Structures are given as structure tokens and as C-alpha cells.
């Protein structure tokens, strides 16, 4: 894994969260559009999977089966994915607070 894969992973995640990635859209039976809750769930599952890969690499290194570079790359990819998710979460909370401040 190299630096471009980190950037590509971050781009895929932000695209999926923004709804630009058609492969990540989940169709709801009632509306036929993308379901925001399923999209967020998918993004969180992606971050969890990335964390599991990072943990697996760390365990493999302790057993002498993995290279330090692979572990550092996996941890960096997890960090980027987590930072992206937190950034999107902050934007959603900000948008919610803005809507709640609107006069009725």
C-alpha cells in the first residue's frame, strides 16, 4: 500500500458521504432515492473495517508476519478515514443546529 491508496480511500469515503459515488448509494423501496441513514451506516462500517485491518496488521507484526511499513500505512489509512468521518459528523451537527435556529 502506498500514499496514493490513502488519498484514494479518503476520496472514496468523502464521495460516498456526499452522495457523489453512485456505487455506494442505497435505494430505499419507498422513495427510490438514497437513504441518508444507510449512507452514514455504510461509511461507519467502512471506518470500522479499516480499523480492523489496522489491528490485524499490528497483530501480524507482533507475530513477525508483517512489515512495519505495512502497519504504519494501515494505521495512517485508518486515521484518514476516521478524520474524514469526524469532519462529516461535525458538518451534519452544524447543519442540524442551523436548522434548529431557524424561525418557524
SVG drawing of the C-alpha trace seen along z (x, -y; Angstrom):
<svg xmlns="http://www.w3.org/2000/svg" viewBox="-43 -33 52 48">
<polyline fill="none" stroke="black" stroke-width="0.4" points="0.0,0.0 1.2,-3.4 0.3,-7.1 -2.0,-7.2 -4.1,-4.4 -4.6,-6.5 -5.7,-9.5 -7.9,-7.3 -9.5,-5.8 -10.2,-9.2 -11.6,-10.4 -13.9,-7.4 -15.2,-7.9 -15.9,-11.6 -17.6,-10.9 -19.8,-8.3 -20.7,-10.5 -21.5,-13.4 -23.7,-11.1 -21.5,-11.5 -20.5,-7.9 -23.3,-6.0 -21.9,-2.6 -22.3,-3.5 -26.0,-4.7 -28.6,-2.5 -32.0,-2.6 -35.0,-2.7 -38.1,-0.9 -40.5,-3.7 -38.8,-6.7 -36.3,-5.2 -33.7,-7.7 -30.6,-7.4 -31.3,-6.9 -29.1,-9.1 -29.1,-6.7 -27.9,-3.8 -25.3,-6.0 -23.9,-7.0 -24.1,-3.4 -22.1,-2.3 -19.5,-5.0 -19.2,-4.0 -18.8,-0.3 -16.1,-1.3 -14.2,-3.0 -14.7,-0.1 -13.4,2.3 -10.4,0.1 -9.7,0.2 -10.0,4.0 -7.4,4.2 -5.1,1.9 -5.5,4.1 -4.8,7.2 -1.7,5.7 -0.5,4.8 -1.1,8.3 0.7,9.8 3.7,7.5 3.9,8.7 3.9,12.3 6.7,11.4 4.5,11.9 4.1,8.2 6.4,5.4 6.5,2.2 5.7,0.1 2.5,2.1 1.4,1.4 2.2,-2.3 0.3,-2.5 -2.7,-0.7 -2.8,-2.9 -2.4,-6.1 -5.3,-4.9 -7.5,-4.4 -6.6,-7.8 -7.5,-9.5 -10.8,-7.6 -11.6,-8.5 -10.7,-12.2 -13.0,-12.3 -15.9,-10.7 -15.5,-13.1 -15.3,-16.0 -18.6,-15.0 -20.2,-14.4 -19.2,-17.9 -20.8,-19.3 -24.0,-17.4 -24.3,-18.6 -23.6,-22.1 -26.3,-21.9 -28.8,-20.5 -28.0,-23.3 -28.5,-25.8 -31.9,-24.3 -32.9,-24.4 -32.1,-28.1 -34.4,-28.9 -37.6,-30.8 -40.8,-29.0"/>
</svg>
